[in-house]
Amino acid sequence: MEKKLRIKKKVWMGKKFGMEKKFGMEKKLRKKKKLRRMEKKLGKEKKLRMKKKLGKEKKLSVAASPKTGAR
């Protein structure tokens, strides 16, 4: 019972200041946002890595690569 009362009080305080928060949802949304941010970061890192790889391959192909031999 104590917990329920405390939550109600919190929500009411929020209403008083004109910012109603549904606590559970807020947390979930924050988690989702965090996850999305992480995914974005990972994507960027992957792209950078791919760019580096491509750069290396291009350099190799410009120089005499062992497959083609000196042109």
mmCIF file as gemmi writes it, N, C-alpha and C atoms, coordinates in Angstrom:
data_model
loop_
_atom_site.group_PDB
_atom_site.id
_atom_site.type_symbol
_atom_site.label_atom_id
_atom_site.label_alt_id
_atom_site.label_comp_id
_atom_site.label_asym_id
_atom_site.label_entity_id
_atom_site.label_seq_id
_atom_site.pdbx_PDB_ins_code
_atom_site.Cartn_x
_atom_site.Cartn_y
_atom_site.Cartn_z
_atom_site.occupancy
_atom_site.B_iso_or_equiv
_atom_site.pdbx_formal_charge
_atom_site.auth_seq_id
_atom_site.auth_asym_id
_atom_site.pdbx_PDB_model_num
ATOM 1 N N . MET Axp A 1 ? 0.839 -1.202 0 1 0 ? 1 A 1
ATOM 2 C CA . MET Axp A 1 ? 0 0 0 1 0 ? 1 A 1
ATOM 3 C C . MET Axp A 1 ? 0.88 1.26 0 1 0 ? 1 A 1
ATOM 4 N N . GLU Axp A 2 ? 1.909 1.217 0.8 1 0 ? 2 A 1
ATOM 5 C CA . GLU Axp A 2 ? 2.827 2.364 0.91 1 0 ? 2 A 1
ATOM 6 C C . GLU Axp A 2 ? 3.362 2.77 -0.463 1 0 ? 2 A 1
ATOM 7 N N . LYS Axp A 3 ? 3.825 1.789 -1.228 1 0 ? 3 A 1
ATOM 8 C CA . LYS Axp A 3 ? 4.394 2.059 -2.556 1 0 ? 3 A 1
ATOM 9 C C . LYS Axp A 3 ? 3.374 2.749 -3.453 1 0 ? 3 A 1
ATOM 10 N N . LYS Axp A 4 ? 2.155 2.194 -3.501 1 0 ? 4 A 1
ATOM 11 C CA . LYS Axp A 4 ? 1.101 2.76 -4.355 1 0 ? 4 A 1
ATOM 12 C C . LYS Axp A 4 ? 0.902 4.235 -4.03 1 0 ? 4 A 1
ATOM 13 N N . LEU Axp A 5 ? 0.819 4.545 -2.747 1 0 ? 5 A 1
ATOM 14 C CA . LEU Axp A 5 ? 0.613 5.925 -2.325 1 0 ? 5 A 1
ATOM 15 C C . LEU Axp A 5 ? 1.747 6.809 -2.82 1 0 ? 5 A 1
ATOM 16 N N . ARG Axp A 6 ? 2.97 6.307 -2.683 1 0 ? 6 A 1
ATOM 17 C CA . ARG Axp A 6 ? 4.129 7.097 -3.076 1 0 ? 6 A 1
ATOM 18 C C . ARG Axp A 6 ? 4.072 7.413 -4.57 1 0 ? 6 A 1
ATOM 19 N N . ILE Axp A 7 ? 3.745 6.408 -5.376 1 0 ? 7 A 1
ATOM 20 C CA . ILE Axp A 7 ? 3.66 6.604 -6.826 1 0 ? 7 A 1
ATOM 21 C C . ILE Axp A 7 ? 2.598 7.651 -7.14 1 0 ? 7 A 1
ATOM 22 N N . LYS Axp A 8 ? 1.425 7.521 -6.488 1 0 ? 8 A 1
ATOM 23 C CA . LYS Axp A 8 ? 0.335 8.473 -6.726 1 0 ? 8 A 1
ATOM 24 C C . LYS Axp A 8 ? 0.813 9.89 -6.426 1 0 ? 8 A 1
ATOM 25 N N . LYS Axp A 9 ? 1.51 10.039 -5.301 1 0 ? 9 A 1
ATOM 26 C CA . LYS Axp A 9 ? 1.996 11.354 -4.899 1 0 ? 9 A 1
ATOM 27 C C . LYS Axp A 9 ? 2.913 11.912 -5.984 1 0 ? 9 A 1
ATOM 28 N N . LYS Axp A 10 ? 3.838 11.073 -6.466 1 0 ? 10 A 1
ATOM 29 C CA . LYS Axp A 10 ? 4.781 11.491 -7.511 1 0 ? 10 A 1
ATOM 30 C C . LYS Axp A 10 ? 4.024 12 -8.73 1 0 ? 10 A 1
ATOM 31 N N . VAL Axp A 11 ? 3.069 11.202 -9.193 1 0 ? 11 A 1
ATOM 32 C CA . VAL Axp A 11 ? 2.308 11.573 -10.387 1 0 ? 11 A 1
ATOM 33 C C . VAL Axp A 11 ? 1.592 12.895 -10.146 1 0 ? 11 A 1
ATOM 34 N N . TRP Axp A 12 ? 1.007 13.028 -8.956 1 0 ? 12 A 1
ATOM 35 C CA . TRP Axp A 12 ? 0.266 14.241 -8.646 1 0 ? 12 A 1
ATOM 36 C C . TRP Axp A 12 ? 1.193 15.453 -8.651 1 0 ? 12 A 1
ATOM 37 N N . MET Axp A 13 ? 2.385 15.299 -8.075 1 0 ? 13 A 1
ATOM 38 C CA . MET Axp A 13 ? 3.357 16.392 -8.073 1 0 ? 13 A 1
ATOM 39 C C . MET Axp A 13 ? 3.645 16.797 -9.515 1 0 ? 13 A 1
ATOM 40 N N . GLY Axp A 14 ? 3.793 15.801 -10.355 1 0 ? 14 A 1
ATOM 41 C CA . GLY Axp A 14 ? 4.044 16.068 -11.762 1 0 ? 14 A 1
ATOM 42 C C . GLY Axp A 14 ? 2.92 16.879 -12.376 1 0 ? 14 A 1
ATOM 43 N N . LYS Axp A 15 ? 1.682 16.477 -12.066 1 0 ? 15 A 1
ATOM 44 C CA . LYS Axp A 15 ? 0.517 17.182 -12.613 1 0 ? 15 A 1
ATOM 45 C C . LYS Axp A 15 ? 0.53 18.63 -12.149 1 0 ? 15 A 1
ATOM 46 N N . LYS Axp A 16 ? 0.914 18.814 -10.882 1 0 ? 16 A 1
ATOM 47 C CA . LYS Axp A 16 ? 0.938 20.15 -10.295 1 0 ? 16 A 1
ATOM 48 C C . LYS Axp A 16 ? 1.837 21.065 -11.128 1 0 ? 16 A 1
ATOM 49 N N . PHE Axp A 17 ? 2.951 20.523 -11.597 1 0 ? 17 A 1
ATOM 50 C CA . PHE Axp A 17 ? 3.881 21.334 -12.385 1 0 ? 17 A 1
ATOM 51 C C . PHE Axp A 17 ? 3.646 21.187 -13.882 1 0 ? 17 A 1
ATOM 52 N N . GLY Axp A 18 ? 2.535 20.559 -14.244 1 0 ? 18 A 1
ATOM 53 C CA . GLY Axp A 18 ? 2.15 20.458 -15.654 1 0 ? 18 A 1
ATOM 54 C C . GLY Axp A 18 ? 3.057 19.562 -16.464 1 0 ? 18 A 1
ATOM 55 N N . MET Axp A 19 ? 3.541 18.46 -15.863 1 0 ? 19 A 1
ATOM 56 C CA . MET Axp A 19 ? 4.316 17.512 -16.663 1 0 ? 19 A 1
ATOM 57 C C . MET Axp A 19 ? 3.993 16.105 -16.181 1 0 ? 19 A 1
ATOM 58 N N . GLU Axp A 20 ? 2.916 15.556 -16.713 1 0 ? 20 A 1
ATOM 59 C CA . GLU Axp A 20 ? 2.481 14.23 -16.276 1 0 ? 20 A 1
ATOM 60 C C . GLU Axp A 20 ? 3.406 13.185 -16.864 1 0 ? 20 A 1
ATOM 61 N N . LYS Axp A 21 ? 3.872 12.314 -15.981 1 0 ? 21 A 1
ATOM 62 C CA . LYS Axp A 21 ? 4.764 11.26 -16.468 1 0 ? 21 A 1
ATOM 63 C C . LYS Axp A 21 ? 4.152 9.912 -16.139 1 0 ? 21 A 1
ATOM 64 N N . LYS Axp A 22 ? 4.082 9.05 -17.112 1 0 ? 22 A 1
ATOM 65 C CA . LYS Axp A 22 ? 3.703 7.672 -16.819 1 0 ? 22 A 1
ATOM 66 C C . LYS Axp A 22 ? 5.025 6.948 -16.646 1 0 ? 22 A 1
ATOM 67 N N . PHE Axp A 23 ? 5.341 6.629 -15.408 1 0 ? 23 A 1
ATOM 68 C CA . PHE Axp A 23 ? 6.712 6.239 -15.077 1 0 ? 23 A 1
ATOM 69 C C . PHE Axp A 23 ? 7.211 5.036 -15.86 1 0 ? 23 A 1
ATOM 70 N N . GLY Axp A 24 ? 6.406 3.968 -15.908 1 0 ? 24 A 1
ATOM 71 C CA . GLY Axp A 24 ? 6.84 2.75 -16.609 1 0 ? 24 A 1
ATOM 72 C C . GLY Axp A 24 ? 7.173 3.045 -18.059 1 0 ? 24 A 1
ATOM 73 N N . MET Axp A 25 ? 6.263 3.731 -18.754 1 0 ? 25 A 1
ATOM 74 C CA . MET Axp A 25 ? 6.435 4.019 -20.182 1 0 ? 25 A 1
ATOM 75 C C . MET Axp A 25 ? 7.693 4.861 -20.391 1 0 ? 25 A 1
ATOM 76 N N . GLU Axp A 26 ? 7.853 5.858 -19.549 1 0 ? 26 A 1
ATOM 77 C CA . GLU Axp A 26 ? 9.012 6.752 -19.662 1 0 ? 26 A 1
ATOM 78 C C . GLU Axp A 26 ? 10.301 5.93 -19.69 1 0 ? 26 A 1
ATOM 79 N N . LYS Axp A 27 ? 10.387 4.986 -18.735 1 0 ? 27 A 1
ATOM 80 C CA . LYS Axp A 27 ? 11.588 4.157 -18.636 1 0 ? 27 A 1
ATOM 81 C C . LYS Axp A 27 ? 11.775 3.357 -19.917 1 0 ? 27 A 1
ATOM 82 N N . LYS Axp A 28 ? 10.693 2.727 -20.389 1 0 ? 28 A 1
ATOM 83 C CA . LYS Axp A 28 ? 10.768 1.892 -21.598 1 0 ? 28 A 1
ATOM 84 C C . LYS Axp A 28 ? 11.243 2.725 -22.776 1 0 ? 28 A 1
ATOM 85 N N . LEU Axp A 29 ? 10.658 3.914 -22.917 1 0 ? 29 A 1
ATOM 86 C CA . LEU Axp A 29 ? 11.021 4.787 -24.04 1 0 ? 29 A 1
ATOM 87 C C . LEU Axp A 29 ? 12.495 5.146 -23.971 1 0 ? 29 A 1
ATOM 88 N N . ARG Axp A 30 ? 12.941 5.477 -22.742 1 0 ? 30 A 1
ATOM 89 C CA . ARG Axp A 30 ? 14.34 5.85 -22.582 1 0 ? 30 A 1
ATOM 90 C C . ARG Axp A 30 ? 15.239 4.697 -23.026 1 0 ? 30 A 1
ATOM 91 N N . LYS Axp A 31 ? 14.848 3.474 -22.617 1 0 ? 31 A 1
ATOM 92 C CA . LYS Axp A 31 ? 15.633 2.296 -22.97 1 0 ? 31 A 1
ATOM 93 C C . LYS Axp A 31 ? 15.675 2.147 -24.49 1 0 ? 31 A 1
ATOM 94 N N . LYS Axp A 32 ? 14.505 2.308 -25.135 1 0 ? 32 A 1
ATOM 95 C CA . LYS Axp A 32 ? 14.42 2.173 -26.595 1 0 ? 32 A 1
ATOM 96 C C . LYS Axp A 32 ? 15.337 3.186 -27.266 1 0 ? 32 A 1
ATOM 97 N N . LYS Axp A 33 ? 15.261 4.437 -26.799 1 0 ? 33 A 1
ATOM 98 C CA . LYS Axp A 33 ? 16.095 5.497 -27.379 1 0 ? 33 A 1
ATOM 99 C C . LYS Axp A 33 ? 17.566 5.13 -27.26 1 0 ? 33 A 1
ATOM 100 N N . LYS Axp A 34 ? 17.939 4.637 -26.05 1 0 ? 34 A 1
ATOM 101 C CA . LYS Axp A 34 ? 19.324 4.26 -25.805 1 0 ? 34 A 1
ATOM 102 C C . LYS Axp A 34 ? 19.745 3.184 -26.8 1 0 ? 34 A 1
ATOM 103 N N . LEU Axp A 35 ? 18.875 2.175 -26.96 1 0 ? 35 A 1
ATOM 104 C CA . LEU Axp A 35 ? 19.178 1.08 -27.876 1 0 ? 35 A 1
ATOM 105 C C . LEU Axp A 35 ? 19.369 1.613 -29.288 1 0 ? 35 A 1
ATOM 106 N N . ARG Axp A 36 ? 18.455 2.512 -29.701 1 0 ? 36 A 1
ATOM 107 C CA . ARG Axp A 36 ? 18.528 3.071 -31.051 1 0 ? 36 A 1
ATOM 108 C C . ARG Axp A 36 ? 19.852 3.799 -31.244 1 0 ? 36 A 1
ATOM 109 N N . ARG Axp A 37 ? 20.231 4.583 -30.203 1 0 ? 37 A 1
ATOM 110 C CA . ARG Axp A 37 ? 21.501 5.305 -30.273 1 0 ? 37 A 1
ATOM 111 C C . ARG Axp A 37 ? 22.667 4.341 -30.453 1 0 ? 37 A 1
ATOM 112 N N . MET Axp A 38 ? 22.638 3.26 -29.653 1 0 ? 38 A 1
ATOM 113 C CA . MET Axp A 38 ? 23.708 2.264 -29.731 1 0 ? 38 A 1
ATOM 114 C C . MET Axp A 38 ? 23.783 1.688 -31.143 1 0 ? 38 A 1
ATOM 115 N N . GLU Axp A 39 ? 22.605 1.347 -31.698 1 0 ? 39 A 1
ATOM 116 C CA . GLU Axp A 39 ? 22.562 0.775 -33.047 1 0 ? 39 A 1
ATOM 117 C C . GLU Axp A 39 ? 23.175 1.742 -34.052 1 0 ? 39 A 1
ATOM 118 N N . LYS Axp A 40 ? 22.808 3.007 -33.933 1 0 ? 40 A 1
ATOM 119 C CA . LYS Axp A 40 ? 23.342 4.028 -34.843 1 0 ? 40 A 1
ATOM 120 C C . LYS Axp A 40 ? 24.859 4.043 -34.763 1 0 ? 40 A 1
ATOM 121 N N . LYS Axp A 41 ? 25.359 4.063 -33.517 1 0 ? 41 A 1
ATOM 122 C CA . LYS Axp A 41 ? 26.804 4.098 -33.291 1 0 ? 41 A 1
ATOM 123 C C . LYS Axp A 41 ? 27.458 2.908 -33.977 1 0 ? 41 A 1
ATOM 124 N N . LEU Axp A 42 ? 26.875 1.722 -33.749 1 0 ? 42 A 1
ATOM 125 C CA . LEU Axp A 42 ? 27.428 0.504 -34.33 1 0 ? 42 A 1
ATOM 126 C C . LEU Axp A 42 ? 27.451 0.62 -35.844 1 0 ? 42 A 1
ATOM 127 N N . GLY Axp A 43 ? 26.354 1.109 -36.409 1 0 ? 43 A 1
ATOM 128 C CA . GLY Axp A 43 ? 26.254 1.272 -37.853 1 0 ? 43 A 1
ATOM 129 C C . GLY Axp A 43 ? 27.37 2.158 -38.372 1 0 ? 43 A 1
ATOM 130 N N . LYS Axp A 44 ? 27.582 3.286 -37.688 1 0 ? 44 A 1
ATOM 131 C CA . LYS Axp A 44 ? 28.634 4.219 -38.103 1 0 ? 44 A 1
ATOM 132 C C . LYS Axp A 44 ? 29.995 3.535 -38.072 1 0 ? 44 A 1
ATOM 133 N N . GLU Axp A 45 ? 30.254 2.811 -36.962 1 0 ? 45 A 1
ATOM 134 C CA . GLU Axp A 45 ? 31.541 2.123 -36.832 1 0 ? 45 A 1
ATOM 135 C C . GLU Axp A 45 ? 31.728 1.131 -37.969 1 0 ? 45 A 1
ATOM 136 N N . LYS Axp A 46 ? 30.662 0.385 -38.273 1 0 ? 46 A 1
ATOM 137 C CA . LYS Axp A 46 ? 30.73 -0.614 -39.349 1 0 ? 46 A 1
ATOM 138 C C . LYS Axp A 46 ? 31.069 0.07 -40.665 1 0 ? 46 A 1
ATOM 139 N N . LYS Axp A 47 ? 30.371 1.183 -40.939 1 0 ? 47 A 1
ATOM 140 C CA . LYS Axp A 47 ? 30.599 1.909 -42.193 1 0 ? 47 A 1
ATOM 141 C C . LYS Axp A 47 ? 32.05 2.357 -42.283 1 0 ? 47 A 1
ATOM 142 N N . LEU Axp A 48 ? 32.544 2.914 -41.169 1 0 ? 48 A 1
ATOM 143 C CA . LEU Axp A 48 ? 33.935 3.379 -41.148 1 0 ? 48 A 1
ATOM 144 C C . LEU Axp A 48 ? 34.879 2.225 -41.443 1 0 ? 48 A 1
ATOM 145 N N . ARG Axp A 49 ? 34.615 1.085 -40.787 1 0 ? 49 A 1
ATOM 146 C CA . ARG Axp A 49 ? 35.465 -0.077 -40.985 1 0 ? 49 A 1
ATOM 147 C C . ARG Axp A 49 ? 35.435 -0.506 -42.447 1 0 ? 49 A 1
ATOM 148 N N . MET Axp A 50 ? 34.23 -0.513 -43.028 1 0 ? 50 A 1
ATOM 149 C CA . MET Axp A 50 ? 34.091 -0.9 -44.434 1 0 ? 50 A 1
ATOM 150 C C . MET Axp A 50 ? 34.902 0.058 -45.308 1 0 ? 50 A 1
ATOM 151 N N . LYS Axp A 51 ? 34.781 1.36 -45.014 1 0 ? 51 A 1
ATOM 152 C CA . LYS Axp A 51 ? 35.527 2.354 -45.794 1 0 ? 51 A 1
ATOM 153 C C . LYS Axp A 51 ? 37.017 2.054 -45.739 1 0 ? 51 A 1
ATOM 154 N N . LYS Axp A 52 ? 37.5 1.793 -44.516 1 0 ? 52 A 1
ATOM 155 C CA . LYS Axp A 52 ? 38.925 1.487 -44.349 1 0 ? 52 A 1
ATOM 156 C C . LYS Axp A 52 ? 39.3 0.28 -45.192 1 0 ? 52 A 1
ATOM 157 N N . LYS Axp A 53 ? 38.474 -0.769 -45.094 1 0 ? 53 A 1
ATOM 158 C CA . LYS Axp A 53 ? 38.742 -1.998 -45.844 1 0 ? 53 A 1
ATOM 159 C C . LYS Axp A 53 ? 38.793 -1.7 -47.336 1 0 ? 53 A 1
ATOM 160 N N . LEU Axp A 54 ? 37.781 -0.951 -47.813 1 0 ? 54 A 1
ATOM 161 C CA . LEU Axp A 54 ? 37.716 -0.62 -49.234 1 0 ? 54 A 1
ATOM 162 C C . LEU Axp A 54 ? 38.972 0.136 -49.641 1 0 ? 54 A 1
ATOM 163 N N . GLY Axp A 55 ? 39.354 1.108 -48.805 1 0 ? 55 A 1
ATOM 164 C CA . GLY Axp A 55 ? 40.552 1.894 -49.082 1 0 ? 55 A 1
ATOM 165 C C . GLY Axp A 55 ? 41.758 0.992 -49.245 1 0 ? 55 A 1
ATOM 166 N N . LYS Axp A 56 ? 41.909 0.044 -48.322 1 0 ? 56 A 1
ATOM 167 C CA . LYS Axp A 56 ? 43.053 -0.875 -48.379 1 0 ? 56 A 1
ATOM 168 C C . LYS Axp A 56 ? 43.016 -1.674 -49.676 1 0 ? 56 A 1
ATOM 169 N N . GLU Axp A 57 ? 41.837 -2.194 -50.008 1 0 ? 57 A 1
ATOM 170 C CA . GLU Axp A 57 ? 41.711 -3.006 -51.224 1 0 ? 57 A 1
ATOM 171 C C . GLU Axp A 57 ? 42.071 -2.181 -52.454 1 0 ? 57 A 1
ATOM 172 N N . LYS Axp A 58 ? 41.571 -0.943 -52.485 1 0 ? 58 A 1
ATOM 173 C CA . LYS Axp A 58 ? 41.863 -0.074 -53.628 1 0 ? 58 A 1
ATOM 174 C C . LYS Axp A 58 ? 43.366 0.148 -53.749 1 0 ? 58 A 1
ATOM 175 N N . LYS Axp A 59 ? 43.994 0.448 -52.626 1 0 ? 59 A 1
ATOM 176 C CA . LYS Axp A 59 ? 45.445 0.673 -52.628 1 0 ? 59 A 1
ATOM 177 C C . LYS Axp A 59 ? 46.163 -0.551 -53.191 1 0 ? 59 A 1
ATOM 178 N N . LEU Axp A 60 ? 45.726 -1.714 -52.727 1 0 ? 60 A 1
ATOM 179 C CA . LEU Axp A 60 ? 46.346 -2.953 -53.192 1 0 ? 60 A 1
ATOM 180 C C . LEU Axp A 60 ? 46.187 -3.079 -54.705 1 0 ? 60 A 1
ATOM 181 N N . SER Axp A 61 ? 44.95 -2.804 -55.164 1 0 ? 61 A 1
ATOM 182 C CA . SER Axp A 61 ? 44.679 -2.998 -56.588 1 0 ? 61 A 1
ATOM 183 C C . SER Axp A 61 ? 45.456 -1.978 -57.424 1 0 ? 61 A 1
ATOM 184 N N . VAL Axp A 62 ? 45.693 -0.785 -56.879 1 0 ? 62 A 1
ATOM 185 C CA . VAL Axp A 62 ? 46.455 0.231 -57.607 1 0 ? 62 A 1
ATOM 186 C C . VAL Axp A 62 ? 47.903 -0.236 -57.727 1 0 ? 62 A 1
ATOM 187 N N . ALA Axp A 63 ? 48.443 -0.727 -56.624 1 0 ? 63 A 1
ATOM 188 C CA . ALA Axp A 63 ? 49.811 -1.253 -56.671 1 0 ? 63 A 1
ATOM 189 C C . ALA Axp A 63 ? 49.777 -2.598 -57.391 1 0 ? 63 A 1
ATOM 190 N N . ALA Axp A 64 ? 50.947 -3.125 -57.702 1 0 ? 64 A 1
ATOM 191 C CA . ALA Axp A 64 ? 50.992 -4.422 -58.377 1 0 ? 64 A 1
ATOM 192 C C . ALA Axp A 64 ? 50.57 -5.483 -57.377 1 0 ? 64 A 1
ATOM 193 N N . SER Axp A 65 ? 49.375 -6.025 -57.58 1 0 ? 65 A 1
ATOM 194 C CA . SER Axp A 65 ? 48.897 -7.051 -56.653 1 0 ? 65 A 1
ATOM 195 C C . SER Axp A 65 ? 49.439 -8.403 -57.101 1 0 ? 65 A 1
ATOM 196 N N . PRO Axp A 66 ? 49.613 -9.322 -56.184 1 0 ? 66 A 1
ATOM 197 C CA . PRO Axp A 66 ? 50.189 -10.627 -56.532 1 0 ? 66 A 1
ATOM 198 C C . PRO Axp A 66 ? 49.378 -11.382 -57.587 1 0 ? 66 A 1
ATOM 199 N N . LYS Axp A 67 ? 48.06 -11.119 -57.634 1 0 ? 67 A 1
ATOM 200 C CA . LYS Axp A 67 ? 47.218 -11.837 -58.608 1 0 ? 67 A 1
ATOM 201 C C . LYS Axp A 67 ? 47.557 -11.412 -60.043 1 0 ? 67 A 1
ATOM 202 N N . THR Axp A 68 ? 47.608 -10.091 -60.267 1 0 ? 68 A 1
ATOM 203 C CA . THR Axp A 68 ? 47.79 -9.592 -61.633 1 0 ? 68 A 1
ATOM 204 C C . THR Axp A 68 ? 49.272 -9.49 -62.007 1 0 ? 68 A 1
ATOM 205 N N . GLY Axp A 69 ? 50.121 -9.338 -60.992 1 0 ? 69 A 1
ATOM 206 C CA . GLY Axp A 69 ? 51.542 -9.152 -61.292 1 0 ? 69 A 1
ATOM 207 C C . GLY Axp A 69 ? 51.775 -7.717 -61.73 1 0 ? 69 A 1
ATOM 208 N N . ALA Axp A 70 ? 53.026 -7.346 -61.958 1 0 ? 70 A 1
ATOM 209 C CA . ALA Axp A 70 ? 53.337 -5.971 -62.356 1 0 ? 70 A 1
ATOM 210 C C . ALA Axp A 70 ? 52.834 -5.738 -63.776 1 0 ? 70 A 1
ATOM 211 N N . ARG Axp A 71 ? 52.124 -4.631 -63.955 1 0 ? 71 A 1
ATOM 212 C CA . ARG Axp A 71 ? 51.591 -4.343 -65.293 1 0 ? 71 A 1
ATOM 213 C C . ARG Axp A 71 ? 52.582 -3.498 -66.067 1 0 ? 71 A 1
